[in-house]
Amino acid sequence: MVDLDETLYRETVQHFLLLYRYLRQYGRQMHKEGISGRKVSTLRYLAESGPLTVGQLSAYLCISDSSTSVMLAKLEKDGYVTRTRSSTDNRVVLVDLTSVGQQIVQNTALGGIPLLREALRTLPQERLDVVHEAMATLVDTLEIGEGSRP
């Protein structure tokens, strides 16, 4: 068995659980407001970046194109986004924010993964490297791969 600093071990687990509980609480809050954190992330990204392709949104959200398309269909049905074919390439679908979607972005509290995304962008490179290494270690330790399910 590895000789661990018990205090450091407990504090590390406590920090992880605090983050986990915070993300779950934010998710429940968004659910009560009728929109998921992922949808909020999508709307915020569209507000920042302008019209995007399904592929660009999939890459940002780290989910498949088909899952992104299903989510976008719901966002379009709710009036938050529009999907239109590119005028230069009919195969390309561009997703853009509607005024209703813009209102959601402005009126929804920033938290959860959307806040994490924004906060990570502001970290100095050295700090981001440390966070990246810690997350990679957790993924490796828990043997989590792409598409893994508990």
Phi, psi and omega per residue, in radians:
M1 nan 2.538 -3.125
V2 -1.356 2.433 3.104
D3 -1.441 1.874 -3.077
L4 -1.826 2.615 2.931
D5 -1.323 1.862 -3.045
E6 -1.005 -0.699 -3.130
T7 -1.122 -0.810 3.117
L8 -1.082 -0.744 3.104
Y9 -1.014 -0.904 -3.114
R10 -1.102 -0.750 3.137
E11 -1.133 -0.624 3.107
T12 -1.132 -0.823 3.101
V13 -1.088 -0.729 3.137
Q14 -1.073 -0.742 3.108
H15 -1.104 -0.728 3.117
F16 -1.083 -0.811 -3.138
L17 -1.130 -0.645 3.083
L18 -1.070 -0.798 3.102
L19 -1.098 -0.791 3.141
Y20 -1.045 -0.826 -3.130
R21 -1.118 -0.710 3.117
Y22 -1.055 -0.807 -3.127
L23 -1.125 -0.692 3.095
R24 -1.140 -0.729 3.136
Q25 -1.109 -0.764 3.097
Y26 -1.082 -0.739 3.110
G27 -1.058 -0.735 3.091
R28 -1.128 -0.705 3.122
Q29 -1.082 -0.770 3.133
M30 -1.145 -0.664 3.106
H31 -1.055 -0.731 3.105
K32 -1.104 -0.576 3.125
E33 -1.434 -0.061 3.047
G34 1.548 0.245 3.128
I35 -2.546 2.468 -3.117
S36 -1.441 2.784 3.080
G37 -1.043 -0.649 3.112
R38 -1.093 -0.714 3.117
K39 -1.171 -0.690 3.083
V40 -1.076 -0.754 3.095
S41 -1.021 -0.760 3.140
T42 -1.076 -0.837 -3.130
L43 -1.107 -0.724 3.116
R44 -1.100 -0.734 -3.134
Y45 -1.138 -0.720 3.084
L46 -1.115 -0.663 3.116
A47 -1.110 -0.652 3.135
E48 -1.310 -0.716 -2.893
S49 -1.835 -0.207 -3.087
G50 1.409 -2.906 -3.109
P51 -1.013 2.373 -3.123
L52 -2.341 2.772 3.057
T53 -1.450 2.874 3.082
V54 -1.047 -0.720 3.131
G55 -1.066 -0.726 3.112
Q56 -1.118 -0.719 3.102
L57 -1.179 -0.698 3.098
S58 -1.032 -0.785 -3.131
A59 -1.110 -0.731 3.140
Y60 -1.117 -0.738 -3.081
L61 -1.466 -0.195 -3.114
C62 1.071 0.741 3.062
I63 -2.328 2.940 -3.099
S64 -1.226 2.783 3.082
D65 -1.053 -0.671 -3.113
S66 -1.177 -0.708 3.088
S67 -1.135 -0.669 3.102
T68 -1.116 -0.752 3.141
S69 -1.084 -0.711 3.108
V70 -1.090 -0.802 -3.140
M71 -1.110 -0.724 -3.130
L72 -1.140 -0.605 3.084
A73 -1.057 -0.705 3.119
K74 -1.202 -0.731 3.120
L75 -1.122 -0.646 3.110
E76 -1.195 -0.752 3.117
K77 -1.044 -0.653 3.135
D78 -1.392 -0.080 3.080
G79 1.483 0.292 -3.095
Y80 -1.566 -0.480 -3.134
V81 -2.404 2.839 2.973
T82 -2.125 2.611 3.047
R83 -2.125 2.218 3.137
T84 -2.370 2.668 3.087
R85 -1.329 2.504 3.097
S86 -1.139 2.463 3.120
S87 -1.299 -0.360 -3.127
T88 -1.658 -0.432 3.141
D89 -2.552 1.838 -3.053
N90 -1.073 -0.308 3.128
R91 -1.341 -0.334 -3.050
V92 -1.628 2.261 3.079
V93 -1.851 2.220 3.106
L94 -1.804 2.388 3.138
V95 -1.902 2.307 3.135
D96 -2.372 2.748 -3.128
L97 -1.412 2.444 3.005
T98 -1.606 3.060 3.085
S99 -1.133 -0.588 3.082
V100 -1.153 -0.732 3.077
G101 -1.086 -0.693 3.100
Q102 -1.101 -0.671 3.099
Q103 -1.110 -0.679 3.105
I104 -1.075 -0.782 3.126
V105 -1.030 -0.776 -3.090
Q106 -1.250 -0.536 -3.021
N107 -1.752 -0.083 -3.108
T108 -1.703 2.263 3.137
A109 -1.062 2.363 3.108
L110 -1.376 2.145 3.140
G111 -2.911 -3.060 3.075
G112 1.020 -2.519 -3.120
I113 -1.098 -0.687 3.082
P114 -1.000 -0.710 3.099
L115 -1.186 -0.734 3.114
L116 -1.034 -0.770 3.122
R117 -1.017 -0.820 -3.119
E118 -1.184 -0.699 -3.118
A119 -1.159 -0.711 3.137
L120 -1.092 -0.599 3.113
R121 -1.106 -0.447 -3.070
T122 -1.616 -0.122 -3.132
L123 -1.236 2.513 2.974
P124 -1.079 2.641 -3.079
Q125 -0.897 -0.722 -3.108
E126 -1.093 -0.707 3.135
R127 -1.218 -0.710 3.103
L128 -1.087 -0.682 3.078
D129 -1.031 -0.736 -3.133
V130 -1.144 -0.796 3.124
V131 -1.091 -0.772 3.134
H132 -1.030 -0.806 -3.138
E133 -1.101 -0.722 3.125
A134 -1.120 -0.756 3.129
M135 -1.143 -0.725 3.113
A136 -1.086 -0.685 3.109
T137 -1.118 -0.747 3.111
L138 -1.101 -0.773 3.130
V139 -1.056 -0.792 3.124
D140 -1.132 -0.773 -3.108
T141 -1.066 -0.706 -3.126
L142 -1.515 -0.007 3.138
E143 0.941 0.848 3.141
I144 -1.687 2.189 3.087
G145 -2.007 3.061 3.070
E146 -0.972 2.283 3.100
G147 1.329 0.138 -3.139
S148 -1.152 2.484 3.071
R149 -2.193 2.504 3.097
P150 -1.146 nan nan
